[in-house]
Amino acid sequence: MENGNFQDLLDCRVQIDLLKIVFRQCSPEWHMPRTRIDHANLTYLVSGEADYSFGSSWHRVRAGDLIFVPQGGIRQASIVPENLMHCYSVDFSLRDSAGRPVPLPFPRISRVKDANIVTDLFSKMNISWLQHDEQVLLRIRALLLLLVSHLLLENHTVNNTAGAVDDRIRSVMTHIERHYADPLSLDFFASELHLNKVYLGSLFRKSTGLTFHQYLLNARLNAAEDLLYTGKHTVNEVAELTGFQDVSYFSRVFTKANGVRPGRYQKLEKPQEPRREP
């Protein structure tokens, strides 16, 4: 990394564009087609394994590994059926004060030294992303910058108070993040936390800016987008895998959120596979 770009990062004078954040729970059919991406990507494996390729060779990645693909990089991936991957993934771009891309000096695959900090930062980003709020996006940008800084500077101290949320609500949000496909309800969490349902609903909205139902719907739609992108599932299958019992309802809310029906979204043009040299 050039000194000027690196100093811009340390001085927080970078422009961060967030494109997508997801907690991906891979199915046996999941795969990532060979593509060249026009943004940067960080993927952190929470559990399981996968095979990744960044060009001509394949690499087995495991829980605790961090995968970095720079802007313009090639990636391809497939699951290990007997040990399905669960991971966080964030698509983003960084530009310095002059508008130039900031090249991050990360290897394609590295081993995270402090899994608790990295998992916590990814989880906070993903939980915030589901709230779809401009003020929350500022928090996500700060968390992403904190994550990048932590990965660059081994002695970086994480500020755990950023975006503080009631611990009870955070436990609900984390459960939704991991189990969005389950038949979740406010009644279920009220019983688990020994709280009044109305009080819990009010506390959830106060903490997140969303009702419980809105947040759960965002989590399911976010996962549905990710599954549709792979092209490996029918719309009916995606609805079932993401917790929608009614395909018509799924189609309606997906269309409202994305401006396109699920079937059409599935067929949208994807980045083309780069041509191989003859």
Secondary structure, DSSP 8 states (H G I E B T S, - for coil): --HHHHHHHHTT--EEEEEEEEEEE--TT-EEEEEE-SSEEEEEEEESEEEEESSS-EEEEETTEEEEE-TT-EEEEEE-TTS--EEEEEEEEEE-TTS-B------SEEE-S-HHHHHHHHHHHHHHHTT--HHHHHHHHHHHHHHHHHHH-TT----TTTT---HHHHHHHHHHHHHTTS---HHHHHHHHT--HHHHHHHHHHHHSS-HHHHHHHHHHHHHHHHHHHT-S-HHHHHHHTT-S-HHHHHHHHHHHHSS-HHHHHHS----------
